[in-house]
Amino acid sequence: MAGAAVLARTHDYLEGHPREASLGFTVELSSIFWYGALQRDFCALDSRLAADPTAHGDIVSNILTAALFGDGAAAFVAVGDEHPLARADRGSPRIVSTRSVQVPNTGGLMGLEYMDTGLRCILRADVPTKLKGALPEAIGEFLDANGLKAKDIGVWIVHPGGPKVLDAIQDFCRLSRAELQMSYDVLSDIGNISSATVLVMLHRVLTAPPPPPGTYGLLMAMGPGFSTESLLLQW
């Protein structure tokens, strides 16, 4: 979620400092998850199973989770409304509004565990279920507050947390596969590089021919516990 969150908090800062520019970046070294997972789960497989035979599913899940994420980094420059670049650049969108959502009682659903052997990534199988519960506030109420519906969004920049995550968003918003195609393409091309992914997607949008002036976009990512960060964009 941090890729979307750093955009949103940069927007907050520039709202109060409209003549300034800001540099934001995210760096994900997800390969370090392997050390924690291998030391705790794979290398200690026999001893853990001997102590608790029911731990097999949890061990397999932890190792697979470490395999899901890749290393990546991305950066951006944003400017306030009164900065000279804001008047000169007509091809980039402005951030209209943002929304942060935290789902209660989901602390153990997704995040990081700090251990003596390193970091271990936690990602439970019911993330798509929790996402479905968060979507009415993260997208439905957010768009309503801005006088919009899902059909008014012309550009969807949705973090590809996995096929089930994209299916949940597609069903809730009644979108076609084509409207989320960039998410599927990025998942296929580079996989999930955690917070940097959504900024890579934004780069693809900004380096393509811009949509017609007035077009709305929605940028969204998911994060720890279970939380979401959504940004409404307009060209």
C-alpha positions, 0 to 999 in steps of 0.5 A: 500500500505504501506506493499509493500512500506516499502519493496521498501524503505527498498530495496532503503536503502540497495542498499546504505548500502549493508552490513547492515540489516533492520527491517520493520513492519506495524501495522494496527488497522483498528477497529478504523475506526468504531468509526469515522464511527459510530459517524458521520454516524450511530449515526447521521443517522436521523439528517444527512438524515433530512438535506440531504436525498440524503446522504443515499448512502454515509452513507451506503458506509461509514459504509460498508467500516469500516466493510471491514478492520480488524486489523493486523500486520506483520514484516520482516528482509531484508539484503543487498547484502554484508551481510552474510545472503544474501550469506547463504540464498538461499531460499528467493528472492531478490528485483530486481526493484520497481515502485511507481505510483500515479494516478492524481486527485484521492485525494478523492478516497481512504484514511482517514478523520480526524474528531473530533470523530476519523478516518473515512475510505474513499473508493469509488466504482470506485477504480477498474476503476482507477486501470484499468487505472493504470495497464499499468504503474504499471505492463505493463511498469514496466515489459517492463523496466525489459525485461519481460512480465506477462507470465514470472512471476511465483509467483504473490503476489497481495494485495486482495483489493476485487474480482473486483480488482483481476478481473481487474488484472487477465484480464489485465495480462491474468492470470488464476484464479490459478495464483492469487489463493493465493490472493483469499485464503488470502481474504477468510482466513483473509480478508483485513488487509490493509498494513499487508496483502501483508506481510502475503502473502509474509510469505506464499510464504517464508514458502512454498517450494521455486520455481526454482532458477531464478523464477520471482515474482511480489508483488503489493499493492494499496493505498491512492488517487489511487496509487500502489507500485510494486516490482519485485522479483527473487529467 
